[in-house]
């Protein structure tokens, strides 16, 4: 009887895990099919709250690890708080293509385009991926990119994709069975590798596949995000995105 009870519980839990996982990605033979499938994969994702640790390496020197709280609300409302040992090192909010950052230690207030401000703070250029998708570990692909495809190679294990832009190209490796982005490399027109993003330790959460480990390498500069927990499509209010700026903070308008 005891063994039967254990088997019942095991089967129940297994069924729940399978039901939580989306259907495998069907075989694709063209980039048009692929972009349609990827574009609709996150349609029902409206908000998320992520807790993670961040390791930043600048010019080969590793900075102290910090904890981070990220709140994101569709389509482009993001709140980021970074700290450690009970203190806030940085608080930021991005909305309407503008990032507001407060650095409490220096009482500085930085304002500008998100990728420009984050580049000043980290020496890492996130414009290749879109800053919010880079932080959250999401693919930066849309149907508008179909015209940029110069190579599309569907395989049994991986789908290889290359997109050509004016000044650089992107090469992506996607797991064929799940459609999960595994690696992305960015090359200048002269063939030089300028950035690499590696996504690993994927977990299925509320029907979505998200990486728990996000690495961005640009020369000796590295951002490593290790996700501890992620809450999907939970209630987030306007108060959760509030960013009070002290009146005596010194403002800097950032433009690259």
C-alpha positions, 0 to 999 in steps of 0.5 A, spaced: 500 500 500 505 504 501 509 503 495 502 504 491 501 511 495 508 513 493 507 511 485 500 515 485 504 521 488 510 520 483 505 520 477 501 526 479 507 530 480 510 528 473 503 529 470 503 536 473 510 538 470 509 535 463 502 539 463 506 546 465 511 545 459 509 548 452 508 543 446 515 542 443 517 546 437 514 543 431 519 542 425 521 549 421 523 549 414 523 557 413 525 563 417 518 566 416 515 560 420 521 560 425 519 568 426 512 567 427 513 561 432 518 565 436 514 572 436 508 568 439 511 564 444 511 570 449 504 573 447 501 571 454 507 574 458 505 580 461 509 581 467 515 578 471 519 579 478 526 576 478 531 576 484 538 574 482 545 575 483 550 580 478 557 579 477 560 585 473 567 584 471 570 591 468 577 590 464 578 583 467 577 586 474 571 582 478 567 587 482 563 585 488 557 580 487 551 584 488 543 582 489 538 584 484 531 585 484 528 586 477 520 588 475 518 588 468 511 590 466 509 589 458 511 592 454 517 596 456 516 598 464 522 596 468 524 597 475 531 595 477 534 595 484 541 593 485 544 592 492 548 588 497 549 587 505 542 591 506 544 597 502 542 600 495 547 601 490 543 603 484 535 604 483 533 605 476 527 605 472 526 605 465 520 607 461 518 610 454 526 609 452 528 613 458 532 610 464 532 614 470 538 611 475 539 614 482 546 612 485 545 613 493 552 613 495 554 619 490 547 621 490 547 622 483 541 622 478 543 619 471 538 620 465 538 617 458 537 612 453 537 605 457 543 602 453 547 609 453 546 609 461 548 602 462 554 602 458 556 608 462 555 604 468 558 597 466 562 598 460 558 593 456 553 595 450 547 592 451 544 595 444 545 589 440 540 585 444 535 590 447 537 592 454 530 589 457 531 582 454 538 582 455 537 583 463 531 578 463 534 573 458 529 573 452 531 573 445 531 579 441 527 577 435 521 580 431 518 578 425 521 585 422 528 581 422 526 576 417 528 581 411 535 581 415 536 573 415 542 571 410 543 564 413 537 559 416 540 552 417 534 548 421 538 542 424 535 536 429 539 539 435 540 546 433 537 552 429 542 556 426 540 563 424 544 569 421 542 576 421 545 582 417 545 589 419 549 595 416 555 595 421 554 588 424 551 581 424 548 577 429 549 569 429 544 565 433 544 558 436 537 556 438 535 549 441 531 546 435 526 542 440 524 548 445 526 554 441 530 556 446 536 561 445 542 558 447 548 563 444 548 569 440 554 572 437 555 579 434 561 580 429 563 587 426 563 588 419 570 586 419 569 579 422 571 581 429 567 578 435 565 584 439 559 581 443 557 574 446 551 572 450 550 565 453 543 563 456 543 556 460 540 552 465 533 553 462 527 552 467 520 551 465 516 556 469 508 557 468 509 555 461 515 559 459 522 557 458 527 562 462 534 561 463 537 561 470 544 563 467 545 569 463 552 571 461 554 577 456 562 577 454 565 583 451 572 583 451 574 583 458 568 586 460 563 581 463 556 581 466 553 574 469 546 574 472 544 568 476 537 568 477 534 565 484 527 566 483 522 568 478 514 570 479 510 570 472 504 574 471 503 576 478 500 582 480 505 588 479 502 595 481 504 602 479 507 603 486 512 597 485 515 601 480 516 608 484 523 611 483 523 617 488 529 621 486 532 626 492 531 633 490 539 635 492 541 629 487 546 631 482 543 630 475 547 628 469 544 627 462 547 621 458 548 621 451 553 617 447 
